[in-house]
Amino acid sequence: MNPIQRTRKRISVVLIVTLFLGGVGTALYFALRSEPTCYDGKRNQGEEQSDCGGPCPPCAVAYDAPPEPFSVEESAILPGGQPETYDVLARVRNPNDELGASVMTYHFVLKGQDGEVLVEDEEVGFILPQETKTFLGIGLSAESKPVSAEISFSDIEWQKFDGYQAKPPMSVINKRYEELSSGPFFSEAIGTFANDSTFDFKSVLLKIVLRDANGDPIAFNQTEMNTVLSGEYRDFILRFPDSFPGQVASMDVEPDIDFFRDENFVERYRPREQYQEFR
């Protein structure tokens, strides 16, 4: 083999090895790479911005006019289940026709007789357009008895709906309240949640408020259901460990479902329907 032939052979070997390694590297890349998601911090898969728009939740929208503020329709403070703890309730209305808050921080402030702040609590929530919903603070610790409660909101991420529709159909049936004559609990609230919608939910929070004959809250709490499928009727029991003053005349049960989070919808045997179109 002359020098020219040896050189050609070396070049051929180098090309074959290079092509082989390139093919292996490409195969490994496609085998090991992670699929693009709406939470990877990258602008991909047709997104308008990083992790929003296109197939992901819509991006934040700037509005010409500021949204109307929320209004507080009702508030109440009750003794909690432990000494020096208190439960607080606020019924809040969103008056905006097409604007909802996909994420917001709500603050409870409990004050004493002289207006001094006894305890502050901060939670994250959401609210739909035209919705009046209940916000609860459970087991807030205070060294003295509060006489007033305030709720405020911050860090609101507004979401505009494209022609807002009412929430999917659902109801609570067979509601009843019973005091128990034996066992470790004082009483229990019982009922059935009916998911009459076409959606499957991963989480449904039931907020239960017991009221006296005047309609005033005398006890409240909440319980969570996981994986409630379309058409399912699910029984619930919420037990109250301690007695409370007043006579229960009615029971409100409010289902609270986060329609803003895609991950709260279960995908089973068919593509998930979209609850609303956003702008």
LUMDRENTI-543462 format. One record per atom (N, C-alpha, C): x, y, z. Coordinates in steps of 0.2 Angstrom, whole numbers, plus 2048, in hexadecimal, padded with zeros to 3 digits. Layout:
XYZ ...
END
This chain:
8047FA800 800800800 804806800 80380A7FB 8088107FA 8058167FF 80981B800 807820805 801824803 7FF8257FD 7F98287FB 7F38237FE 7F381D7FD 7EE8187FF 7ED818806 7F381880A 7F3818811 7EF81F814 7F1824811 7EE82B813 7E682A811 7E482880C 7DD82780A 7DA82380F 7DD81D811 7DA819816 7D981C81D 7DE82081F 7DE823825 7D8828825 7D782C820 7D283181F 7CB82D820 7CB82781C 7C482481C 7C3821823 7C881F827 7C781C82E 7C4822832 7C8828831 7C682E836 7BF830834 7BD83082E 7B683282C 7B182D82F 7B282682E 7AE821831 7AD822838 7B282383C 7B2824843 7AE82A845 7AF830841 7AC836843 7A4835842 7A383283C 79C83183B 79882C840 79C827842 799823847 79882684E 79D82A850 79D82E856 797833856 797836850 79183B84F 78A838850 78A83284D 78382F84D 78282D854 78782A857 78582885E 78382E863 787833862 786839866 77F83C864 77D83C85E 77683E85C 77183A85F 77283385F 76D82F862 76C830869 77283186D 772832874 76E838875 76F83D871 76C844873 764843872 76284086D 75B83F86C 75883A872 75C835874 759831879 759834880 75E838881 75E83A888 75C841889 75A845884 75884C885 75184C888 74F85188C 74985188F 74485588A 73E85388A 739856886 73785D888 736861884 735868886 72E86888A 72E86D88F 72886D893 726875894 721876897 71F87D899 72287F89F 72787B8A2 72A87D8A8 73287C8A8 73487C8A2 73C87B8A1 7408828A1 73C8878A1 74088E8A1 74389089B 74088C895 74388E88E 73D89088A 73F893885 73A895880 73A89087A 73688B87A 736886875 72F884873 72E87F86F 72887C86E 72288186C 724886868 72088B866 71D89086B 721891871 71E895876 72089D874 71B8A1876 71C8A8875 7228AB879 7228A987F 7288AB883 72A8A5887 72F8A588B 73189F88F 72C89D893 729896892 724893896 71D896896 71C89A891 71589C890 71389E889 70D89E888 70A89F881 70B89887D 708898877 708892873 70488C877 708887877 70588187B 705882882 708887885 70988888C 70388D88F 70388E895 6FE893898 70089A895 6FB89E894 6FC8A4890 7008A9894 7048AD891 7088B2894 7048B7897 7078BB89C 7048C089F 7028C689A 6FC8C989B 6FA8CE896 6F98D589A 6FB8DA896 6FB8E0899 6F48E3897 6F18E789C 6EA8E989B 6EA8F189B 6E58F3897 6E58FB896 6E28FE89D 6DD8FA8A0 6DA8FD8A6 6DC8F88AB 6DD8FB8B1 6DE8F68B7 6D88F28B9 6D98EC8BB 6D38E88BD 6D08EB8C3 6C98EA8C4 6C68EC8C9 6C88E88D0 6C98EB8D5 6CB8E88DB 6C68E38DE 6C98DE8E1 6C48D98E5 6C08DC8EA 6BA8DA8EC 6B78DC8F2 6B58D78F7 6B68D88FD 6B58D3902 6AD8D4904 6AA8CE903 6A38CE905 6A18CB90C 6A68C890F 6A58C5916 6AB8C3919 6AC8C491F 6B28C2923 6B08C092A 6B38BB92D 6B28B8933 6B88B6937 6B88B693D 6BE8B3941 6BA8AE946 6BD8A8947 6BA8A394C 6C08A094F 6BF89E955 6C489A959 6C6894955 6CD893955 6CF88D952 6CF887956 6D2881953 6D187B957 6D687A95D 6DB87E95D 6E087E963 6DF885967 6E288596D 6E288B971 6E689096D 6E489796E 6E789C96B 6E889C963 6E3898960 6E3898959 6DD89A956 6DC89D950 6D68A094D 6D689E946 6D089D944 6CE89C93D 6CB8A293A 6CD8A4934 6CA8AA931 6C78A892A 6C28AC928 6BE8AB922 6BD8B191E 6BE8B1918 6BC8B7914 6B98B590D 6B38B890C 6B08B7905 6B28BD901 6B58BB8FB 6B88C08F7 6B58C08F0 6B38C58ED 6B08C68E6 6B48C98E1 6B58C68DB 6B98C98D6 6B48CB8D1 6B38D28D0 6AE8D58CC 6B08D58C5 6B68D38C3 6B88D48BC 6B58CF8B8 6B28D18B2 6AF8CC8AD 6B38C78AA 6B98C98A8 6BD8C48A4 6C48C38A7 6C68C78AD 6CC8C68B0 6CC8C28B6 6D08BD8B7 6D18B98BD 6D88B98BF 6D98B78C5 6E08B78C8 6E38B08C8 6E78AE8C3 6EA8A88C3 6EE8A68C9 6F28AB8CC 6F68AA8D2 6F58B18D6 6F48B18DC 6F58B78E0 6F68B58E7 6F98B98EB 6FA8B88F2 6F58BC8F6 6F28B88FB 6ED8BC8FF 6F08BC906 6EE8C190A 6F18C2910 6EB8C3915 6EB8BF91B 6E78C0920 6EA8C4926 6E78C9928 6EA8CD92E 6E58CD934 6E68CA939 6E28CA93F 6E48D0944 6DF8D4946 6E18D994A 6DD8D9951 6E08DC956 6DE8DC95D 6D98E295E 6D78E3964 6D28E8966 6D58EF965 6DB8F1965 6DE8F7964 6E18F895D 6DF8F3958 6E18F3952 6E88F1950 6EB8EE956 6F28EB955 6F28E4951 6F78E394D 6F78DD949 6F98D794E 6F58D294E 6F68CC952 6FA8C694E 6F78C6948 6FA8C0944 6F98C293D 6FE8C0938 6FD8C1931 6FE8BA92E 6FB8B8929 6FB8B2925 6FB8B491E 6FF8B091A 7008B1913 6FF8AA90F 6FB8AA90A 6FA8A4906 6F98A68FF 6F98A18FA 6F98A28F3 6F289F8F1 6EF8A38ED 6E88A18EA 6E78A38E3 6E18A38E1 6DE8A48DA 6D78A68DB 6D48A98D5 6CD8AB8D5 6CB8AC8CE 6C68A98CC 6C38AA8C5 6BF8B18C4 6BE8B28BE 6BA8B88BC 6B38B78BF 6B08BD8C2 6A98BD8C4 6A88B88CA 6AD8B68CD 6AD8B18D2 6AD8B48D9 6A88B18DE 6A98B38E5 6AB8AC8E8 6B08AC8EC 6B38A68EF 6B58A78F6 6B68A28FA 6B88A2901 6BF8A1901 6C28A5905 6C98A4907 6CA8A390F 6CD89D911 6CD89B918 6D589C91A 6D589E921 6DC89D924 6DA89992A 6DD89392B 6DC88E930 6E288E935 6E088F93C 6E588E941 6EA893942 6E8899941 6ED89F942 6EE8A0949 6F48A194B 6F68A1952 6F68A9954 6F38AA95A 6F38B195D 6F38B1964 6F78B5968 6F78B496F 6F18B8972 6ED8BC96F 6E78BF971 6E28BF96C 6DC8BF96E 6D68BE96A 6D58C4965 6D58C295E 6D58C8959 6CD8CA958 6CC8D0957 6C58D3956 6C48D494F 6C98D594A 6C78D6943 6CC8D393F 6CA8D1939 6CF8CE934 6CE8D292D 6D48D392A 6D48D6924 6D88D191F 6D68D1918 6D98CD913 6DB8D290E 6E18D190B 6E38D5905 6E78D1900 6E88D48FB 6EB8D08F5 6F18D38F2 6F68CF8F0 6FC8D28EC 6FE8CD8E7 7038CF8E3 7078CB8DE 7018C78DA 6FC8CB8D8 6F78C88D4 6F98C78CC 6F88C18CA 6FA8C08C3 6F38BF8BF 6F18C58BC 6EB8C58B9 6EB8C18B2 6E58BD8B1 6E48B98AB 6DE8BB8A8 6DE8BD8A1 6D88BF89E 6D58B989A 6CE8B889B 6CB8B2897 6C88B5891 6C88B188C 6C58B3886 6BD8B1886 6B98B5888 6B28B4889 6B18AF88F 6B18B1895 6B18AD89B 6AA8A989B 6AA8A389D 6A589F89E 6A489D8A5 69F89B8A7 69E8988AE 6A28928AF 6A38918B6 6A788B8B7 6A48858B5 6A887F8B4 6A48798B2 69F8778B7 69A8738B5 6958718BA 69886C8BF 69686E8C5 6988698CB 69386B8D0 6928678D5 68D8698DB 68F8648E1 68C8668E6 68D8628EC 6868618EF 68585A8EF 67E8588F1 67E8548F8 6788528FA 67884E900 67C851906 67C858907 67F85B90C 67C85A913 67F858918 67C85891F 682859924 68085C92A 68485D92F 681859935 686855939 68485193E 688852944 68685394A 68A852950 68A84B952 690849955 691842956 69184195E 68E83B95F 68D83A966 69283696A 697833965 69C82F968 6A2830963 6A882E966 6AE82F962 6B2835963 6B8836960 6BC83C962 6BA84295E 6B584295A 6B3848956 6AC84B959 6AC851959 6A585595B 6A0854956 6A285594F 69D85594A 6A0854943 69C85393E 69E852937 69A855932 69D85792D 699859927 69A854921 69485291E 69484D91A 69184F913 69384D90E 69084E907 69384A901 69184C8FC 6938498F5 69584E8F0 69B84E8EE 69D8538E9 69C84F8E2 6988538DD 6968508D7 69A8548D2 69E8518CE 6A28548C9 69E8528C2 69A8578C1 6968568BB 6998598B4 69F85B8B5 6A385E8AF 6A68598AB 6A985B8A5 6AC8568A1 6B48558A3 6B68598A8 6BD8598AA 6BE8548B0 6C48518B0 6C784D8B6 6CC8528B9 6CB8528C0 6CF8578C4 6D38538C9 6DA8558C9 6DE8528CE 6DD8548D5 6DA85A8D6 6D985D8DD 6D38618DD 6CF8608E2 6C98648E3 6C98658EB 6C986C8ED 6C986E8F4 6C28708F5 6BF86D8FB 6B886E8FD 6B9873903 6B6879903 6B687D909 6AF87D90C 6AF87B912 6A887A915 6A787F91B 6A288391A 6A088891F 699887923 699886929 69388592D 69188B92F 68A88D92F 687893930 681892935 680897939 67A89793E 67489A93A 66E89A93E 66889C93B 6688A3938 66D8A893A 66E8AE938 6728AE931 6758A9930 67A8A892A 6818AA92C 6828AB932 6898AC934 68D8A6935 6948A6933 6988A0933 69989F93B 69989893C 69B896943 6A0891943 6A288E93D 6A788993D 6A9888935 6AF887934 6B188692D 6B788292D 6B887E927 6BF87B926 6BE87991E 6C387591C 6C4873915 6C786C915 6C5868910 6C886190E 6C9861907 6CE85D905 6D085C8FE 6CE8558FC 6CC8558F5 6CB84F8F2 6D084E8EC 6D38488EB 6D88478E6 6D58438E0 6D68458DA 6D48418D4 6CD8408D4 6C98458D2 6C28448D1 6C08448CA 6BE83F8C7 6BD83E8C0 6B68418BE 6B68428B7 6B08458B4 6AA8408B6 6A48438B8 69E83F8B9 69F83B8C0 6A483C8C4 6A48388CA 6A183C8D0 69E8388D4 69B83B8DA 69F8388E0 6A283D8E4 6A683B8E9 6A483D8F0 6A38398F5 6A183A8FB 6A783D8FF 6A5842904 6AA845908 6A784590F 6AC845914 6AA84691B 6B084B91E 6AE850921 6B2855925 6B085592C 6B5853930 6B3853937 6B685993B 6B285B940 6B4860944 6B585D94B 6BC85E94E 6BE85B954 6BB85E95A 6BA86495A 6B8868960 6B186B95F 6AD86C965 6A786F965 6A8877963 6A387A961 6A3881960 69C884962 69C88B963 69688E965 69188F95F 68B88F961 68689095B 683889959 67D88A956 679885953 67A88594B 67C87F948 67C87F941 67687F93E 674884939 66E884936 66F88292E 67588392C 676882924 67E881923 67F87E91E 68687C91C 68887E915 68D882914 68F88490D 69587F90B 69587D905 69B879903 69D87C8FC 6A387E8FC 6A58828F6 6AB87E8F3 6AA87B8ED 6B08778E9 6B487D8E7 6BB87C8E8 6C08808E6 6C587D8E1 6C587E8DB 6C987B8D6 6CD8808D2 6D487E8D2 6D88838CE 6D88818C7 6D48858C3 6D38848BC 6D98878B8 6DD88B8BB 6E388E8B8 6E98898B6 6E98848BB 6EF8808BA 6ED87A8B6 6F18798B0 6F08738AC 6F186D8AF 6F686D8B4 6F78668B8 6F28648BC 6EC8688BD 6E78668C2 6E28638BE 6E38628B7 6DE85E8B3 6E18578B1 6DE8528B3 6E084B8B1 6DF84A8AA 6E48478A7 6E38458A0 6E383D8A0 6DD83A89E 6DC83389E 6DD830897 6D782F894 6D782B88E 6D6830888 6D5836889 6D483B883 6D8841885 6D9845880 6DC84C881 6D8850885 6DB85388A 6D885888F 6D485D88B 6CE85E88D 6CB86488A 6CD86B88E 6CD87088A 6CF87688D 6C987A890 6CA87C896 6C487F89A 6C2885897 6C788A896 6C6890893 6CB89288E 6CA89788A 6CF89A886 6D18A0889 6D88A2889 6DA8A788C 6DD8AC887 6DD8B3889 6E08B8884 6E78B9887 
END
